[in-house]
Amino acid sequence: MPAIDNEEIDILIQIMIAFSRLSSHPNISAMLFLRLLRLQLKYGASTQAPIVYCNYALILISGFDDIEGALRFGSLAKELADASEDIYIKARVYFIYSIFLHHWQHDLPSAIELMRQSQLCTNELGMNYITTSHSCFVCNTRFLSGDSLADVQQEIVTQQDRYGQHPNPLAEDFLAELQYWIEALRNGEIVPEYHMPITLEDEAMVKAMHYILRIQMAYFFNDRTAQEELLMELEKQKHEIISLPIAPYYYFFRALHQFDRLREDILPRKTLLKALREIKESLYKFKIWSTKAPHQYEHLYMLLVAENEYRKQMYEEAALRYDRAIQLSKIYHYVHHEAIFYERAARFYHNQHDEKKTQRYVAQSIQKVRLWGASVIAERLVELYTHYILPEGTTTSNVPVDRLAIFEATESLARETTIEEVYERLLKLLMRQANATAVHFIKKREDEWCVTASLLREQGPIQLNMITKPLTAAQLVMIHEVQQRTQPLILRESTDEEIRLYDNTAKTLICMAIQYKGETRAFLYLENQYVEHVFQVVDMDILRQIALQLLIAVENAEVYADLENRVTLRTNELEERNMDLQIAMGRLEMSEQERKQLLQSVSHELRSPITSTLGYIEAILDGVVTDEQQQMKYLERSKMRLLNLNELIRDLFDLAKLEAGRLDFHYTQLPAQQLYESLCYSYAEDVARAGLIYDTTSTVSAEILVVVDVKRIEQVFVNLMTNALKYTDKGYISFSMYVEDEYVIFEIKDSGIGIPAKDLPYIFQSNYRASNSKHRDSHGIGLAICKKIVEEHKGMIEAKSEESEGTCIRFKLPTDNESLDYK
C-alpha cells in the first residue's frame, strides 16, 4: 500500500489511535480501528500503519474467529514494526502480537522472548501499566508452557523486582494468585482457596485469566465441586475470551470434567445432554485448533479423542490415542500435560483391569509431576494409587524384562520421526528380545505379501534392509498356514530351504501373524542360525505386542506419507492458483486501463451533447438564426442531444450500482411465455418504421417458470433491440425464445453491419464501441449493463457475429429452482 500523502489525515489517524487507548469499551476501540483501516485503504498507509494492522488482526481473531486472516495482518504488522525505528510502534505491535497471535505460528518460549522485547520498549517509553501487564502474560505463558514451577516462581520474583514499583491491580492480583497456587502445588500445608478477590473482576478478560488458572488447579487437586462452580461462572462470558491464548484450556478442562462426570455420576437427562454438547463443542474446536497450531493443541486434541473413544467403549482405539497423546506431549515438551495424560491413561487401564499397564502409567505420571515440581500432586497420586506403586527400593532391574521391552517400544515410538528409524529400533528390540540373528517384517504392498523390512546380524554391525521383496510361492503357503493357526509356527533346521527368507543354514525360525482390528495385517518372521531351541523360551505375547506397535507405527507413517503427498499436490495446486492470481492481476491492470479509457470516452460523450446544445441555443439567443422553422429544428436537435445525455447518465448510474452490488432487484416468479408476450410486440412498430422485417417465435411451454426482475430484463431487451435497430439498415430483426438444458434462451438476431472478429471478445466491456460503428450516440455501456443484469439472474450472455452479415446475441436464464440464491 502506498504511503499516505495527506498530512491532515495522518494526524487524524494518530489522534484516533491515541483516543482508542483512552476507551475502556472494546466495541468502541474495535469501531475506531475499523474506521482507521478504511481511512488507510482510502488515503494510503499512515505512519502508524503497523498499529492499525495489528489491532485489526485482533478484531478478526476475537470478533470473527478468523485465525488465518488475523495472522496475515498480524505478520504484516510485525514485519513493519521490526523495520520501524519508532519504539512506540514496536511496543504497541509486539504487545498485541506476542500475546494474542504469536502462539498460533510459533512455540510459547519464542512468544515469551517477544513479550520481553515489548516490555523493554514500554518500560523505556514510561508506559507503566502495559509494562506491568506484560509481567502477567510472561509468567502465565511460562506456566502454560510447562516450565518447572521453581523457574516460574523465580520469574514472578524477577518481574516484581523489576517492575513492581508501578501500581497495577491486574499484575498485582494475578502474580500474587499464581505465586499462591505454585506454593500450593509444592507445599502440602496450604489449603486451596478458589475465591480470592479480584480487583478488576468486572473486566471479562482479567476475570477469565484468574478463573482458568483456578480451573486448572481444581483439576490438579481433584476438587470436582470447585471445577463445577468455576466452569459455570466462566460459561457466562466464554464468548468474550476466545482470543486469549488461555481460552483453549477452558474448553480442555471443561471437557475432562464432563468426561469424569459421565463415568462417575448418573446425570439427569438435561444435564447429560449439556455435558455431551460441551464435549462435542470442545472436540470440534480442538480439531480446528490442532490443524492451525499443532505444536500447541494437537496433543490436547488427541487426549480428548482418546477420552471420547473410551466413553464410546472403543477400547482398542482409545489405548492407541492415549499413547499418541503422550508421544505428542513429549515431542512438544509439555511435561505437565504429559503427567496428566499418563494419569488419564492409568485410569483407563485401571478400569480395564490391566494392573501391569496401570502400574506403568501411574509411575510415569508421578515421575513427570515431580519433574514439573508439583510434589503435593505427586503425593496425592501416590496415595490414590497405593496398590500400584512399586515397593520402596525397587529399581528397574527388579521389573520383568518382558514388560520393560514393551515400555522401551513405546518410548521408541515417542522419539523416532522417520519410518526407517521406527523399523530399526523396534526390529532391534525384537531381535534382542527373541535372541534372533535375523528379523523380517512382512506386510502387504498393493495386495501382495512382501518383506518390507529386514534386520540382519552380520559379522559387522547390524544392518537394516528396506528393499521390498515379494514372497515366493512356498513362503506364501507358509504364511497361509500361520494365518490358520492360533499359535506361531516354529520350524527346525530340517525345514525346506525354499521357505527361508534369509539364512539357509538357520537352526530354527519362527513366523507369527500380527492381527489388528480383527484381521491379519502383518507377519513377524525371525531366524537364529546358532541355537535350535532358542525360541521355545521366548514370550510370544511380548513379541506380538511389540510387532503390533511396529505395525501401527508403520501404518500411521504411511498415512502421514500419503498426507505429505497430498500436501505436495495441494502445494502444486496453490502454485497454480498463484499463477491464476498473477493472471488476474494482469486482468486487473487491464481493467484499470479500460476504466481510464471509459472515463475518457464518457468525458467526450458528456462534452459533445453539451457543446452542441449550447451552440444551438446561443445561435437562437444571439439572433444568428431568426427563421422560426430553423429555430425549431435547432431546438429539436438540442432535445435529442439532451435525451442522449440523459440516457448516458442513467446507464452510468446503473453500471456503477451493478458493479458495486447496490442496484436493487425485485424478483417475481412468472411463466416464461408471459414474459415473452410482454417483450415480443414492444418493438414491432419501431422495426416496421425502420423498413425492416420483424419475426418473433416461442417454443416455450406454459408450465416453464422463471424468477426474474421484469423491469431489468426489459432493460436488457430494450438495449439489445435498440442496438439491432441502430446497426441494421435493411433486412430483418428477429426475437425468439426456447428452452435448452434447463435454461430459457432469449435470442435476438439481425442482418446489420455485424461486429468485427477482433472486437467480438470485448463487446461486453464497459468501454466497448465497435471499430466499424458510425453512430456517434453509442457510448459502449449498454452491453456491459446487460451482462451484469443477466449475471445477477444467474444467467449468461453471449454473442456471435460476422461482419456485414449480422449479429446474434442471446442470453439465457435458469428455469425456476428453489436452490437458486437470488439476492
Disulfide bonds with the S-S distance in Angstrom:
none
